[in-house]
Amino acid sequence: MSVVLSPDVQRLIEERLRSGSYESADHLILEALESLRGRDDGLEAHKGAWREELDRRYKDAAAGEVEWVAGDDAARRLAERHRASRSRLS
């Protein structure tokens, strides 16, 4: 495979190689791709959890088990929760 790299990408690769952490450009690129795979797998896991949570909430809404709140009131409540959580962390 032949790849054309921009000068900026070439510079980044050369900087990383000079750091001594990688034995070759192939090693650096392999590590980068494995890191991306891990990130992507993590994102997929989060997407699945979000889908499950949304499905649960839609079912709750369809069953009438949801308290509907006007937009302004919802924004106020969220801001209050945010302030409260930040004050607990301080």
C-alpha positions in Angstrom: 0.0 0.0 0.0 1.2 3.4 -0.8 0.1 6.4 1.2 0.7 10.1 0.5 0.9 12.1 3.7 0.6 15.9 4.1 3.7 17.7 5.4 1.9 18.3 8.7 1.3 14.6 9.2 4.8 13.7 8.2 6.1 16.2 10.7 3.9 14.7 13.5 5.1 11.2 12.7 8.8 12.3 12.7 8.3 14.1 16.0 6.8 11.0 17.6 9.6 8.8 16.2 12.2 11.2 17.6 10.6 10.8 21.0 11.9 7.2 21.1 8.5 5.8 22.0 8.1 4.0 18.7 10.6 1.8 16.8 9.3 2.7 13.4 6.6 4.6 11.5 4.8 1.2 11.1 4.8 0.7 14.8 3.5 4.2 15.5 0.7 3.9 12.9 -0.3 0.4 14.3 -0.5 1.9 17.8 -2.5 4.8 16.6 -4.9 2.5 14.7 -5.3 0.3 17.8 -6.0 3.3 19.9 -8.7 4.5 17.4 -10.3 1.0 17.5 -10.5 1.2 21.2 -12.0 4.6 21.1 -14.5 3.5 18.4 -15.5 0.4 20.4 -16.0 2.6 23.5 -18.2 5.0 21.5 -20.3 2.0 20.2 -20.8 0.8 23.7 -22.0 4.2 24.8 -24.3 4.4 21.8 -25.8 1.1 22.8 -26.4 2.2 26.3 -28.0 5.5 25.1 -30.3 3.5 22.7 -31.4 1.3 25.6 -32.0 4.3 27.8 -34.0 6.1 25.1 -36.1 2.9 24.4 -36.8 2.7 28.1 -37.9 6.3 28.3 -40.0 6.1 25.2 -41.8 3.1 26.7 -42.3 4.9 30.0 -43.7 7.9 28.1 -46.1 5.6 26.1 -47.2 4.1 29.4 -48.0 7.5 30.9 -45.2 7.2 33.4 -43.5 10.4 32.5 -44.0 13.9 34.0 -44.2 16.3 31.1 -42.6 19.6 31.8 -42.7 22.8 29.8 -39.4 23.8 28.1 -38.7 26.8 30.3 -39.4 24.9 33.5 -37.3 22.0 32.3 -34.4 24.4 31.6 -34.7 25.9 35.0 -34.8 22.5 36.7 -31.7 21.4 34.8 -29.8 24.5 35.7 -30.7 24.0 39.4 -29.5 20.4 39.3 -26.3 21.5 37.6 -25.7 24.2 40.3 -26.4 21.7 43.0 -24.1 19.0 41.6 -21.3 21.6 41.2 -21.7 22.8 44.7 -21.4 19.2 46.0 -18.1 18.9 44.1 -16.7 22.1 45.6 
